[in-house]
């Protein structure tokens, strides 16, 4: 069986193989952790938010401590800053400050400008305040690792670091706080040590967060808490969790191998084996029609079964055609040989002197030729009917009642009786129902039947029909062969042995069936019965 001559050809274009798809899936699974590194800025941004939120909380505590100390120790008449802006929200006892910095949206400012000399020294009262709070700042810094500076209303540093006595009023965020508004910024961080090359992947490693929170007293700006800290490093966190990261990577690698092995066994192996079987069957190797070793998934098992069913059907069809051709040649050979022999004898008799064939002998030979020609005509007609039955259109519907009306008209010598739901619609056209019943009636009549009984009943989606005659019946020796093409016991009476084969082919084309009913073992029992199933019409 070769497919080289098939008119249906798959278009030639590049298509990925299953193995390539499996490899790409495995590589994608392995690349997921690496791809995640390009999206870790979300995590970095969260670290910046966390740092800003912590600085806000710590600055709020220091501002409250600084305000209480001012209320208790600042003398009357000390110069304060500008009046703090008022808003309707100030009436609410809760005024949370939420973190707003974003690595992807906000600008990165340069390194913080150096402190400049103050235009005027800080008031002694604020200097004393700074001295009192300096130890608290140092202790807080040891725990939080944040840098704190306390500024007076003019922006002069009164506590924190080496900038005491210098002014930060020119720094952008400090200037905003001196006007009574909180401000947080991200500035470029310059490390004292060279960072590892891996740190170049992270923008967050070069960031330092600065917050400037105003301290208000009697509605005016009395100072600023200026805080800063570097967010936690994402790579440092990864290093600290290196055991878990390694375990996660190993797990992903093992899962990728597992996915690959599952794909290999469930898809690749069954597909390759099925392709190999297909090529073998195309070469005519019947041994290839055996179950495959690996079926993989349920869909592949169903596909394999469907393929084998189709291959077996094609081979059965091929065997049937070969056998059928042998039967046809045998059936045609006998009458053709007889016609040839009679014609040769008649030709030899032409011009023979007296003593040749008599008129009666010539007439007998011519009669035999005509009879054999009639048989050939009948065989050819039956072959055409068989071909039409096997390729019959399955569209249309009718009722058994209409088919019986035509049957009674065509076989008036038969007494036909029928019972059951004769008006039920079946999925066959009236012409095809009439052809099937006509062959059964003709077969019964040829075997001496005078009565044909037809009974029907619904069974599921089928109409079950039993056709019974009172003819000579079928001997046990012939019951297994009655549906074979060209099998007949009425050859001398003109039987071709094609009637039941045509009926079966036509019914099978419509999804129906016909079977002989075994009703008795007695060789002398009269009558033959057939069980027919025809699908009901779907409305």
C-alpha positions in Angstrom: 0.0 0.0 0.0 1.8 3.1 -1.2 0.8 6.7 -0.6 3.1 8.2 -3.2 0.2 8.8 -5.6 -2.0 10.5 -3.0 -3.5 13.8 -4.2 -3.7 15.1 -0.6 -0.3 16.4 0.2 0.9 18.2 3.3 2.2 21.6 2.4 6.0 21.8 2.6 7.1 24.3 5.1 9.3 24.3 8.2 7.6 23.0 11.3 9.2 22.4 14.7 9.7 18.8 15.8 8.3 17.5 19.0 11.8 17.0 20.3 12.6 20.7 19.5 9.5 21.8 21.4 10.4 19.6 24.4 13.9 21.1 24.4 12.6 24.6 24.2 10.2 23.9 27.1 13.0 22.5 29.2 15.2 25.5 28.4 12.4 27.9 29.3 11.9 26.1 32.6 15.7 26.4 33.3 15.7 30.0 32.2 12.9 31.1 34.5 15.2 31.8 37.5 17.6 33.8 35.2 14.7 35.7 33.7 13.5 36.5 37.2 16.7 38.4 37.8 15.5 41.0 35.2 12.3 41.5 37.2 13.8 41.7 40.6 13.6 45.5 40.5 10.1 45.0 41.9 11.8 43.5 45.0 14.4 46.3 45.0 11.6 48.8 44.8 10.0 47.1 47.8 13.3 47.4 49.7 13.4 51.2 48.9 9.8 51.5 50.1 10.7 49.6 53.3 13.7 51.8 53.9 11.7 55.0 53.4 8.9 53.7 55.6 11.4 52.9 58.4 13.1 56.3 58.2 9.7 58.0 58.4 8.8 56.1 61.5 12.2 56.7 63.2 12.2 60.4 62.2 8.6 60.8 63.6 9.8 59.5 67.0 12.8 61.8 67.0 10.7 64.7 66.0 8.3 64.0 68.9 11.2 63.8 71.3 12.7 67.0 69.9 9.4 68.8 70.1 8.8 67.9 73.8 12.3 68.9 74.7 11.7 72.3 73.0 8.5 72.8 74.8 10.2 72.2 78.1 13.5 74.0 77.7 13.3 76.7 74.9 13.2 80.2 76.5 10.4 82.6 75.5 11.3 84.7 72.5 13.6 82.2 70.7 13.4 82.8 67.0 11.5 80.1 65.1 11.2 79.4 61.4 8.4 80.1 58.9 4.8 79.3 59.7 4.0 75.7 58.8 1.4 75.3 56.0 -2.1 74.3 57.2 -4.5 71.9 55.5 -8.0 70.4 56.4 -6.3 67.1 57.2 -4.4 68.7 60.1 -7.6 68.5 62.1 -7.4 64.7 62.0 -5.3 63.3 64.9 -3.9 60.7 62.5 -1.7 62.1 59.7 0.2 59.2 58.3 3.1 59.8 55.9 3.2 57.0 53.2 6.4 56.1 51.3 6.3 57.4 47.7 9.7 56.7 46.3 9.9 54.6 43.2 13.1 53.3 41.5 11.4 53.3 38.0 9.6 56.6 38.2 11.5 59.0 40.4 14.7 60.8 39.4 18.0 59.8 41.0 19.6 62.9 42.5 23.3 63.3 42.7 25.4 62.8 45.8 24.3 65.0 48.7 26.0 68.4 48.7 28.6 69.0 51.3 27.6 71.1 54.4 28.4 74.8 54.0 29.4 77.3 56.6 26.4 78.8 58.3 25.6 82.5 57.7 25.0 82.9 61.4 25.7 80.5 64.3 22.8 78.6 65.8 21.0 80.0 68.8 22.5 78.7 72.1 19.2 77.2 73.1 19.2 75.0 70.0 22.9 74.1 70.5 22.0 72.9 74.0 19.2 70.9 72.6 21.5 69.2 70.2 24.0 68.4 73.0 21.2 66.7 75.0 19.9 64.6 72.1 23.2 63.7 70.5 23.7 60.5 72.7 20.2 59.3 71.8 21.0 59.8 68.1 24.2 57.7 68.5 22.4 54.9 70.2 19.7 54.9 67.6 22.2 54.8 64.8 23.9 51.7 66.3 20.7 49.8 66.0 19.1 51.2 62.8 22.3 51.8 60.8 20.7 55.1 59.7 22.3 58.5 59.7 20.5 61.3 61.7 21.1 65.0 61.9 19.0 67.5 63.8 18.8 71.0 62.3 17.6 74.3 63.8 15.0 76.5 62.0 17.7 78.0 59.8 19.1 74.6 58.6 22.2 74.6 60.9 23.2 71.2 62.1 22.9 71.0 65.9 23.5 67.3 66.4 24.6 64.3 64.4 27.8 63.5 62.5 30.7 65.8 61.8 28.6 68.6 60.3 27.6 70.2 63.6 27.6 74.0 63.2 27.5 73.8 59.4 24.5 74.5 57.3 22.4 72.1 55.1 19.8 74.7 54.2 20.9 74.6 50.6 20.1 70.9 50.2 16.9 70.4 48.2 15.0 68.2 50.6 16.2 70.2 53.7 15.0 73.4 52.1 11.6 71.8 51.5 11.4 70.7 55.2 12.4 74.2 56.4 9.2 75.4 54.6 7.2 73.0 56.7 6.7 70.1 54.2 8.1 66.6 54.4 10.3 65.5 51.6 12.0 62.2 50.7 14.5 61.7 47.8 16.9 59.1 46.4 20.4 60.1 46.0 23.4 58.5 44.4 25.5 56.5 46.9 29.3 56.6 46.6 30.8 53.6 48.4 34.2 53.8 49.9 34.9 50.3 48.5 34.7 49.1 44.9 31.4 47.1 44.5 31.4 43.5 43.0 30.7 43.4 39.2 27.4 41.6 39.9 26.2 44.8 41.7 26.0 46.5 38.3 22.8 44.5 37.6 21.1 46.3 40.4 20.2 49.9 40.5 19.3 49.7 44.2 22.9 49.0 45.3 23.8 52.6 44.4 20.9 54.3 46.1 20.7 56.1 49.5 17.3 57.3 50.8 17.1 60.7 52.4 14.1 62.0 54.4 13.7 65.5 55.8 10.8 65.8 58.4 9.9 69.3 59.8 9.5 69.7 63.6 6.7 72.2 64.3 6.2 74.2 67.5 3.3 76.5 68.1 2.5 76.3 64.3 5.9 77.3 63.2 8.9 75.3 61.9 11.2 74.8 64.9 13.7 72.3 63.4 14.3 69.4 61.0 15.0 65.7 61.5 17.3 64.8 58.5 17.7 61.0 58.1 19.3 58.7 55.6 20.0 55.1 55.0 21.0 52.7 52.2 18.4 50.0 51.4 19.2 46.4 51.9 21.1 44.9 49.0 19.1 42.3 46.9 22.3 40.3 46.1 23.3 40.4 49.8 19.9 38.9 50.6 20.4 36.3 47.9 23.8 35.4 49.3 22.4 35.2 52.9 19.8 32.8 51.5 22.2 31.0 49.2 21.2 27.6 50.6 17.6 28.1 49.7 18.5 29.6 46.3 20.7 26.6 45.5 17.9 24.2 46.6 15.4 26.1 44.4 17.8 25.9 41.4 18.3 22.2 41.9 14.6 21.6 42.3 13.9 23.5 39.0 16.7 21.5 37.2 15.2 18.2 38.5 11.7 19.3 37.5 13.0 20.3 34.0 14.5 16.8 33.6 11.3 15.2 34.9 9.2 17.3 32.4 11.6 16.3 29.6 11.4 12.6 30.5 7.6 12.8 30.7 7.4 14.5 27.3 9.8 11.9 25.9 7.8 8.9 27.1 4.3 10.3 26.6 4.7 12.1 23.3 8.1 11.6 21.5 8.5 7.8 21.8 4.8 7.0 20.8 4.9 9.4 17.9 8.2 8.1 16.5 7.0 4.5 16.9 3.7 5.3 15.1 5.6 7.1 12.3 7.8 4.0 11.9 4.7 1.7 11.8 3.1 4.0 9.2 6.2 3.8 7.0 6.2 0.0 7.3 2.5 -0.4 6.6 3.0 1.9 3.5 5.6 -0.6 2.3 3.1 -3.4 2.6 4.5 -4.9 5.8 1.5 -6.6 7.5 3.6 -7.5 10.5 3.5 -3.8 11.4 -0.2 -4.1 12.4 0.6 -5.0 16.0 0.2 -3.0 19.2 2.9 -0.3 19.8 5.2 -0.6 22.8 4.4 2.9 24.2 1.0 4.5 24.0 1.8 7.6 26.0 -1.3 9.7 26.6 -4.9 8.6 26.2 -5.2 10.8 23.0 -2.2 9.0 21.5 -3.6 5.6 22.4 -6.9 6.6 20.7 -5.0 8.0 17.7 -3.0 4.8 17.4 -6.1 2.7 17.6 -7.8 4.8 15.0 -4.8 4.5 12.7 -4.6 0.7 13.1 -8.4 0.4 12.5 -8.0 2.5 9.3 -5.0 0.5 8.2 -6.8 -2.8 8.8 -9.9 -1.6 7.0 -7.8 -0.6 4.0 -6.0 -3.9 4.0 -9.3 -5.8 4.4 -10.7 -3.7 1.5 -7.6 -4.5 -0.6 -8.0 -8.2 0.2 -11.7 -8.0 -0.6 -11.0 -6.4 -3.9 -8.4 -9.1 -4.8 -10.8 -11.9 -3.8 -13.7 -10.2 -5.5 -11.7 -9.8 -8.7 -10.9 -13.6 -8.6 -14.6 -14.4 -8.1 -15.6 -12.1 -10.9 -13.1 -13.6 -13.3 -14.3 -17.1 -12.3 -18.0 -16.2 -12.8 -17.4 -14.6 -16.1 -15.0 -17.3 -17.4 -17.6 -20.1 -17.5 -20.2 -18.4 -19.7 -17.5 -16.8 -21.8 -15.9 -20.2 -22.4 -19.3 -21.7 -23.3 -20.0 -18.9 -25.7 -16.6 -19.2 -27.3 -16.9 -23.0 -27.7 -20.4 -22.7 -29.2 -19.3 -19.9 -31.6 -16.3 -21.9 -32.7 -18.5 -25.0 -33.5 -20.9 -22.9 -35.4 -18.1 -21.2 -37.4 -16.6 -24.6 -38.3 -20.1 -25.7 -39.5 -20.3 -22.8 -41.9 -19.8 -24.1 -45.5 -19.7 -27.7 -44.3 -21.2 -30.1 -46.9 -24.2 -32.2 -46.1 -23.9 -34.1 -43.0 -23.0 -31.2 -40.8 -25.1 -29.8 -37.9 -28.8 -30.0 -38.1 -31.0 -27.0 -37.6 -32.0 -28.3 -34.2 -28.3 -28.5 -33.1 -27.6 -25.0 -34.4 -30.6 -23.7 -32.6 -29.5 -25.4 -29.4 -26.0 -23.8 -29.6 -27.5 -20.4 -30.3 -29.9 -20.9 -27.4 -26.9 -21.6 -25.1 -25.1 -18.5 -26.4 -28.1 -16.4 -25.6 -28.5 -17.9 -22.2 -24.9 -17.4 -21.3 -25.1 -13.9 -22.6 -28.1 -13.3 -20.4 -26.1 -14.6 -17.5 -23.3 -12.3 -18.2 -25.8 -9.4 -18.5 -27.3 -10.4 -15.1 -23.8 -10.6 -13.5 -22.8 -7.2 -14.8 -26.1 -5.7 -13.6 -25.6 -7.2 -10.2 -22.0 -5.8 -10.1 -23.3 -2.4 -10.9 -25.9 -2.7 -8.1 -23.3 -3.8 -5.6 -21.0 -0.9 -6.5 -24.0 1.5 -6.2 -24.9 -0.1 -2.8 -21.4 0.3 -1.4 -21.2 3.9 -2.6 -24.8 4.7 -2.0 -25.7 8.2 -0.7 -26.9 8.0 2.9 -29.0 11.1 2.8 -32.8 10.9 2.9 -35.4 9.2 5.0 -38.6 7.3 4.6 -41.0 4.9 6.3 -41.2 1.1 6.0 -44.8 1.6 5.1 -43.9 3.4 1.8 -41.3 0.7 1.0 -43.8 -2.1 1.5 -46.3 -0.4 -0.9 -43.6 -0.5 -3.7 -42.7 -4.1 -2.7 -46.3 -5.3 -3.0 -46.5 -3.7 -6.4 -43.3 -5.3 -7.7 -44.0 -8.8 -6.2 -47.7 -9.3 -6.7 -47.2 -13.1 -6.6 -46.0 -12.9 -3.0 -48.5 -12.6 -0.1 -46.8 -9.9 2.0 -47.9 -9.3 5.6 -46.4 -6.6 7.9 -46.9 -5.5 11.5 -45.3 -3.1 14.0 -44.5 0.7 13.8 -44.5 0.8 10.0 -44.8 4.6 10.0 -41.5 5.1 11.9 -39.0 7.2 9.9 -35.7 5.5 9.1 -32.5 7.1 7.9 -32.6 5.6 4.4 -34.2 6.9 1.2 -37.3 5.2 -0.2 -35.3 4.0 -3.2 -32.7 2.3 -1.0 -35.3 0.7 1.3 -37.1 -0.6 -1.8 -33.8 -2.1 -3.3 -33.0 -3.9 0.0 -36.5 -5.4 0.4 -36.8 -6.3 -3.3 -33.6 -8.4 -3.1 -34.9 -10.2 -0.1 -38.3 -10.8 -1.8 -36.6 -11.9 -5.0 -34.4 -14.3 -3.1 -37.4 -15.8 -1.3 -39.4 -16.1 -4.5 -36.6 -18.0 -6.2 -36.6 -20.5 -3.3 -40.3 -21.3 -3.6 -41.8 -18.8 -1.1 -45.4 -17.7 -1.5 -45.6 -15.7 1.7 -43.4 -13.0 3.2 -43.9 -11.8 6.8 -42.3 -8.6 7.9 -42.4 -7.5 11.6 -40.7 -4.5 13.1 -40.1 -2.9 16.5 -38.1 0.0 17.9 -34.9 -0.8 19.8 -32.9 2.2 21.0 -32.0 4.3 18.0 -32.7 1.5 15.5 -35.8 0.0 13.8 -35.4 -3.8 14.1 -37.0 -5.6 11.2 -37.5 -9.4 10.9 -38.2 -10.7 7.3 -39.4 -14.3 7.2 -40.5 -16.4 4.2 -42.0 -19.9 3.8 -39.6 -21.1 1.1 -37.2 -24.0 1.1 -34.9 -22.3 3.7 -31.1 -22.5 4.0 -29.3 -25.7 4.8 -26.9 -25.6 7.7 -23.9 -26.2 5.3 -24.7 -23.0 3.4 -25.7 -20.6 6.2 -22.2 -19.2 6.7 -21.8 -18.4 3.0 -25.1 -16.9 2.0 -23.7 -13.3 2.3 -20.6 -14.1 0.1 -20.6 -12.6 -3.3 -21.4 -15.0 -6.2 -22.5 -17.8 -3.8 -25.8 -19.2 -5.0 -27.7 -22.5 -5.2 -29.8 -21.2 -8.1 -27.2 -20.8 -10.8 -29.1 -22.9 -13.3 -32.2 -20.8 -12.7 -30.3 -17.6 -13.3 -29.2 -16.7 -9.8 -26.0 -14.6 -9.5 -25.4 -14.9 -5.8 -25.1 -11.1 -5.4 -28.5 -10.3 -3.9 -27.7 -10.6 -0.2 -24.2 -9.1 -0.7 -25.9 -6.0 -2.1 -28.4 -5.8 0.8 -25.6 -6.1 3.4 -23.4 -3.4 1.6 -26.4 -1.0 1.3 -27.4 -1.4 5.0 -23.8 -1.1 6.2 -23.4 2.1 4.2 -26.3 3.5 6.3 -25.0 2.3 9.6 -27.4 -0.7 9.7 -26.9 -4.5 9.5 -28.4 -7.8 8.4 -28.0 -11.2 9.9 -29.4 -14.7 9.3 -31.6 -16.0 12.1 -30.8 -19.5 13.2 -34.3 -20.9 13.9 -33.8 -24.7 13.7 -31.4 -27.5 13.0 -33.8 -29.6 11.0 -32.6 -29.8 7.4 -36.3 -30.1 6.3 -37.5 -27.0 8.2 -39.0 -24.5 5.8 -38.4 -20.8 5.5 -35.6 -18.4 6.0 -35.5 -15.4 8.4 -33.3 -12.3 8.5 -32.9 -9.7 11.2 -32.3 -6.2 9.8 -31.4 -3.1 11.8 -31.9 0.4 10.3 -31.1 3.6 12.2 -34.1 5.7 12.9 -34.2 9.2 11.3 -33.0 12.0 13.7 -35.4 14.9 13.6 
